[in-house]
Amino acid sequence: MKNWLKLLISIILPQIAGGLGALVTISSVGSWYQSINKPFFNPPSWIFGPTWTVLYIMMGVSLFLIWKSNHPFKKKALWLFAIQLLLNAIWSPAFFGLESPILGLLVIVPLWVMILVCIRAFFPIDIWASYLLIPYLLWVSFATVLNASIWYLN
């Protein structure tokens, strides 16, 4: 498969995962989410779309760098990425779709761990693929604290 096609697929896959989550999120943001208690550091809703879009692009480029490599651990790294992407995709249905901060927390903590595992697995394969996931880890770290705070306050 040509590299340009791998790049395109790699960028589209995280966007699809995010788009599916956004479909669930949109229905709750205007109703349930507005009615619950949130911490003082809860960012405005408009921040999430652009932030996630950029993070999904960075994740896609990271995925591409691993996919195009010939490293012997490439297959394992791709599976780890798939697991974290699946966890990413089910967080929105757990938190927003089921309107359950505790279920969101039960998904986001393993997601955080899997992002860290991916960063470590990607590092020997392609250092830039690893580095591209660091902003994602930082954002999910913030989201984990936010999720936990919402659970605590409600």
C-alpha positions in Angstrom: 0.0 0.0 0.0 1.3 3.5 -0.9 2.4 5.7 2.0 0.0 8.5 1.0 -2.9 6.1 1.3 -1.6 4.9 4.7 -1.4 8.5 5.8 -5.0 9.2 4.7 -6.4 6.1 6.4 -4.4 6.9 9.5 -5.8 10.4 9.8 -9.3 9.4 9.0 -9.6 6.5 11.6 -9.2 8.7 14.7 -11.5 11.3 13.1 -14.2 8.6 12.7 -13.8 7.5 16.3 -14.1 11.1 17.4 -17.1 11.7 15.1 -19.0 8.8 16.5 -18.3 10.1 20.0 -19.4 13.6 19.0 -22.8 12.2 17.8 -23.5 11.0 21.3 -22.1 14.0 23.0 -24.1 16.6 21.0 -27.4 15.2 22.3 -26.3 15.5 25.9 -24.4 18.7 25.9 -27.5 20.8 25.5 -29.5 19.0 28.1 -28.1 16.7 30.8 -24.6 18.2 30.8 -25.9 21.7 31.3 -27.9 20.6 34.4 -25.0 18.9 36.3 -22.5 20.4 38.7 -19.1 21.1 37.1 -15.9 22.3 38.7 -14.6 25.9 38.3 -12.0 24.8 35.8 -14.5 23.3 33.3 -13.6 24.8 30.0 -16.3 26.3 27.7 -17.9 23.7 25.4 -16.5 25.3 22.2 -13.0 24.3 23.2 -13.5 20.6 22.9 -14.2 20.3 19.2 -11.1 22.1 17.9 -8.9 20.5 20.5 -10.1 17.0 19.7 -9.8 17.6 16.0 -6.1 18.6 16.3 -5.4 15.8 18.7 -7.0 13.2 16.3 -4.9 14.6 13.5 -1.8 14.2 15.6 -2.9 10.7 16.6 -3.3 9.9 12.9 0.1 11.1 12.0 1.5 9.1 14.9 -0.3 6.0 13.7 1.0 6.5 10.1 4.6 6.7 11.3 4.2 3.4 13.0 2.3 1.8 10.2 4.9 2.7 7.6 7.8 1.4 9.6 9.4 -2.0 9.2 10.1 -2.4 12.9 9.5 -5.9 14.4 7.2 -4.5 17.1 5.1 -2.6 14.6 2.2 -5.1 14.8 2.0 -5.0 18.6 2.2 -1.2 18.6 -0.7 -1.1 16.1 -2.8 -3.3 18.3 -2.1 -1.2 21.3 -3.1 1.9 19.3 -6.4 0.1 18.3 -7.2 -0.7 21.9 -6.7 2.9 23.0 -8.7 4.2 20.1 -11.6 1.9 21.0 -11.5 3.1 24.6 -11.4 6.7 23.3 -14.5 5.9 21.1 -16.5 4.4 24.0 -15.8 7.2 26.5 -18.4 9.5 25.0 -21.2 6.9 25.0 -20.3 6.0 28.6 -20.2 9.5 29.9 -22.6 11.4 27.7 -24.8 8.7 26.2 -25.5 6.9 29.4 -25.2 10.2 31.4 -22.8 8.5 33.8 -19.7 10.2 35.1 -18.7 7.0 37.0 -18.9 4.9 33.8 -16.9 7.6 32.0 -14.3 7.4 34.7 -14.2 3.6 34.4 -13.4 4.0 30.7 -11.0 7.1 30.8 -8.6 5.6 33.4 -7.8 2.6 31.3 -7.7 4.9 28.2 -5.1 7.1 30.0 -3.0 3.9 30.8 -3.3 2.7 27.2 -2.1 6.1 25.8 0.9 5.9 28.1 1.5 2.3 26.9 1.3 3.4 23.3 3.8 6.3 23.9 6.2 3.8 25.4 5.7 1.2 22.7 6.0 3.8 19.9 9.2 5.3 21.2 11.7 2.6 19.9 9.8 2.4 16.6 9.6 6.1 15.8 10.4 8.8 18.4 8.2 11.3 16.7 5.2 9.0 16.7 5.7 8.7 20.5 6.1 12.5 20.9 2.9 13.2 18.9 0.9 11.4 21.5 2.1 13.5 24.4 -0.4 16.3 23.9 -3.2 13.7 23.7 -2.0 12.2 27.1 -1.9 15.6 28.6 -5.5 16.4 27.4 -6.8 13.1 28.6 -5.1 13.7 31.9 -7.0 16.9 32.2 -10.2 15.2 31.0 -9.7 12.5 33.7 -9.5 15.1 36.4 -12.5 16.8 35.0 -14.5 13.6 34.7 -13.5 12.6 38.3 -14.5 16.1 39.6 -17.9 15.9 37.8 -18.5 12.5 39.3 -17.6 13.8 42.8 -19.7 16.9 42.5 -22.8 15.0 41.4 
